[in-house]
Amino acid sequence: MSITLSTKQKQFLKGLAHHLNPVVMLGNNGLTEGVLAEIDNALNHHELIKVKIASSDRETKQLIIDAIIRETGSGAVQTIGHILVLYRPSEDIKIQLPKK
């Protein structure tokens, strides 16, 4: 189950994500089990991460994004070019989101 974020929460998370570097890079192999595990692990540790998707085809990129969100149960904060920003709260809450 993916997370639904309000516009206010997305704006807040965008500000926090601005200085982050991508922690996971998707190469030509696409979305593999290993890549999903890496994204899942990064979300557990950081809550807010950037993923770089190296697909020039817009439809393929959107399918990959949808699959990542579905498989990790995260919420998409934003997509700029090849960079996807994801958020998923972890057990020890680090980021205090504004109320919806």
C-alpha positions in Angstrom: 0.0 0.0 0.0 1.5 3.3 -1.0 1.4 6.5 1.0 -0.8 9.5 0.0 0.8 12.8 0.8 -1.0 16.2 0.8 0.4 19.1 -1.2 1.6 20.8 2.0 3.5 17.6 3.0 5.0 17.2 -0.5 6.2 20.9 -0.4 7.8 20.3 3.0 9.5 17.1 1.8 10.7 18.7 -1.4 12.6 21.3 0.7 14.2 18.5 2.8 15.1 16.5 -0.3 16.7 19.4 -2.2 20.2 18.8 -0.9 20.1 15.0 -1.1 22.1 13.0 -3.6 20.5 9.9 -5.2 21.2 6.8 -3.1 20.0 4.3 -5.6 20.8 4.3 -9.4 18.7 2.2 -11.8 20.9 1.2 -14.7 20.1 -0.6 -18.0 19.1 -3.7 -16.2 15.9 -1.9 -15.0 14.1 -2.7 -11.8 15.6 -5.9 -10.4 14.9 -7.6 -7.0 18.3 -6.3 -5.8 17.5 -2.7 -6.7 14.1 -3.0 -5.0 15.8 -4.4 -1.9 18.3 -1.5 -1.9 15.5 1.1 -2.2 13.6 -0.6 0.6 16.7 -0.6 2.8 17.5 3.0 2.0 13.9 4.0 2.9 14.2 2.1 6.2 17.3 4.1 7.1 16.5 7.5 5.7 12.7 7.8 5.1 13.4 10.3 2.3 15.6 9.3 -0.6 16.3 10.1 -4.2 16.4 7.4 -6.9 18.0 8.0 -10.3 16.2 6.2 -13.1 18.3 5.9 -16.3 15.4 5.4 -18.8 15.0 7.7 -21.7 11.5 6.4 -22.5 8.9 8.3 -20.6 6.4 5.4 -20.5 9.0 2.9 -19.3 10.2 5.4 -16.6 6.6 5.8 -15.4 6.0 2.1 -15.2 9.3 1.7 -13.2 8.2 4.5 -10.8 4.7 3.0 -10.3 6.4 -0.4 -9.6 8.8 1.1 -7.1 6.0 2.8 -5.2 3.8 -0.3 -5.2 6.6 -2.7 -4.1 8.1 -0.5 -1.4 4.8 1.0 -0.1 6.3 4.5 -0.3 4.9 7.8 -1.6 6.3 9.7 -4.5 7.2 13.3 -3.5 8.3 14.5 -6.9 9.9 13.5 -10.1 12.3 15.8 -11.9 13.9 14.5 -15.0 15.5 11.2 -14.1 15.3 11.8 -10.3 12.5 10.3 -8.2 12.1 11.5 -4.6 10.5 8.9 -2.3 9.2 9.1 1.2 8.2 6.3 3.6 8.0 6.8 7.4 10.1 4.3 9.4 9.7 2.8 12.8 11.8 5.5 14.5 10.2 8.6 13.1 12.8 11.1 12.1 10.9 13.5 9.9 7.9 15.3 11.5 5.5 15.9 8.6 3.1 18.9 8.8 -0.6 18.0 9.3 -2.6 17.4 6.1 
